[in-house]
Amino acid sequence: MQEKKRMEIEIHKQEVFREVEKRTSLEAAGLPDSFEAVWASEYEGDFLDSYWVEACTAVVQLFKRYIRNDTLVHSLAAYDKDETLRIETVMPSRYNELLTGSVTTAVKMMIATHIAANWLAVKAPDVAGKYEEESKEYATDLRAKLLYRCDPKATIAGKEITDDVDINVASEDEGLIQKGTDHLKLIQYERCDHHFEPGRDNERCDEHCPRHRP
């Protein structure tokens, strides 16, 4: 039995808020008359905090079957700019660990675009929709990565092989393989009936079938 795989990721609020600040500043640049109102600067953290919690909750929902620790305890009493979402999971043995970096990025972007969408829904509703869609796309991509599994592997003489590797059979083993194949065909032949089951030559059962001889 193969061992489970552990995955640990950390999402820092400050890093996510910097991405939100960048995204909203780009949108604000196209709206010079309301630049200050649309731009979510570092001083807007108190207002963005609720959207951060919403997004973290959505992320945990995607990871919930794998999580093995407490994730985020948020304080409603005070704004904490250093808050961190930590996710420690135990993944199935066939989870592809090479995807962990991409999973981490997808989580960050899913949260950032969710926050931007909600902020812009108030400040610039005409452009908020695309960020909402982008956040959903990151969620879909994240779910697909978490559910992806590597191809199963077999072992020969203690060495792992994948399904796409040709197996070289020694000449002395070919006779054993042929005998096994013949035995399987014989069993199929002897168990055929008069309806539709294949016989030795994958044909219908006929008068030569040993079960139906007079």
N, C-alpha and C positions, 0 to 999 in steps of 0.2 A: 504494500500500500504506500503510495507516494505521500510525502509530507505536505501539509498546507503551507502556503506562502504568506508572509507578513508584508503589509504595505503601510507606510507611515507618511502622511503629508501634513504640512503646516501652511495655513493661509493667514497672512498678517493683514490686519485691518488697514494699517497705514499704506501698505503696498496697493491694496485694492482701491482705496480712496484716491491715491495718486492717479490710477487709471481712470477713475470717474472724473477727476478734475481735468485730465487731458481730453477726454471725450467731450465733456460739456463745454470746454473752452473752444474746441473746434466748431461746435454748433453755435456757440455764442458769437464767434467771429463772423458768421453769416447774418447775424442779427445785431448790428452795431448799436442800434437804438436801445437795445435791452441787454447789452453784453453782461453787465454786472449782475443782472437778475438771473440770467440763464446759466452763467458759469458757477459751478459748484466748487468753490475754493476750499482750501484746507480749514477755513473758519466755519464751514457749514457742517462740520462733523456731527454736531448735536442733531441736526435735522436729518442727516443721512443714516443715523444710527438705526432707526426702525427698519429701514430698507435692508440694512446689513443683516439684521436678525432674521427677517423674512427669507432672505437668500440663503443664509446658513441653514435654516430649517429645511429648505427645499433640497439642499445638498445632502444633508443627513438622511433625508428620506430616500435618496438614491443609493446611499451606502448602507442602509439600516440592516440588511441581511448579513453583512460582513463585519460590522463594527464590534469591537471588543473593549472599548473604553468610553469614559465620559467625553463628550465632544466640546461643548461650549456652555458655560454658565454665564449668562449675561446679566449685568447689573442695570436695573432700570433707574436706580437712584442717581448714578453719576456716569458721565461719558468717559470711556476708557479708550484712548487713541491707540493703546498698545495691545488691545485685545487680539487674541489669536484663536483661530479655529484649528483644532488638532483632530485628525482622524487616524486612528490606528485600526487596521482591519486584518482579519485572517482570510485570505483568499483561497479559492480552490487550487489544487495542485497544478492544474493546467492553465492557470492565469498567466498571461505573458507579462513578466516583470519589466520588459523593455517599454511597456506602455505607461509606466508609472509617472514618468516626467510629463507626458502628454496629458495624463489624467489630472495632474496637479495644475497644469496650465488651464485646462478646460474648467476646472473648479473656480479658479481665479476669475476667468473671463465670464463665466456664468453669473457669478456674484456681482462683478463690476457692471455688466450690462443690465442686470436686474435693477441695481441701484440707479443707474443712469436713466433707465426707462421710467421709473417712478418719479424721479426728480423732474425730468423733462415733461412728464404728463401734467405737471402743475405749471412749470415755467414756459414750456414751448410744446404744447400738445401736438402740433403738426409733425414734429420729428420724433416724438416718443415711441411711436409704433414700431419703427425699425429696430430699436434697441430691445423692445419686448420680444420681437421675433428672433433676434440674435441670441438672446438669453435662452429661449426655448431650443434653438438649434444646438447651443452648447450643452444643454441638458440631454438632448437626444444623443449627441456624440459621446457624452460621458457615459450614458447608460450602455451604449453599444460597446465601448471599451471595457467596461466592467464585466459585461456578459461574454466577451470574446474569450475563446479557449484555444490553446495551441492544439495541433493535431496530436492524437494519442501516439505513444511510442511503445514499441515492443523491444524485447531484449533477446539477444542470441549470445550465448557464452558470456553473459554478464555485460555485454555492450548494448547501449541503446541504439535502436534504429527507427527511422520514421517510415511512414507508409509509402513514401515515394522512392525508397531505396530498393534496388534490385537485390534479391537474395541469391547468392551463388550456392547451388546444391552440389555437394560432392558426388562423383559418379556412383560410389557404392551406396549412396542414399537414394538414388533414383529408383532402384528396384523396390525399395520399401514404400516410396511414395506411390508408385504404380500399383502395387498390391493393395494399398489403402484405397486408392481410387476405384479399383476393380471390385473390392469388397463393398464399397458404398453403392456402386451400380447394381451389384447382385441383390443387395438389400432392397433397393428401389424396385427391382424386377420382381422379387418374391412378394412384395407387399402391394403390388398393383391390384386394382379391382377392375370390374368390367365397365366402369363409368368413364373416368377421365384421367386417372393417375398414369404417369409415364412408366414404361417398363425399362429394360436394360438399354434399349436403343432409343429411349425417350419417345416411343410410339405408343399407340393405344394397346391395351391388353387384348390378347387374342387367344386362339385355341391352344397356343404353345405355352401359355402361362401355366406354371406348375400348380397354381391354385385352382385352375379351371379345366384341367384335363379330366376326361371321363373316367 
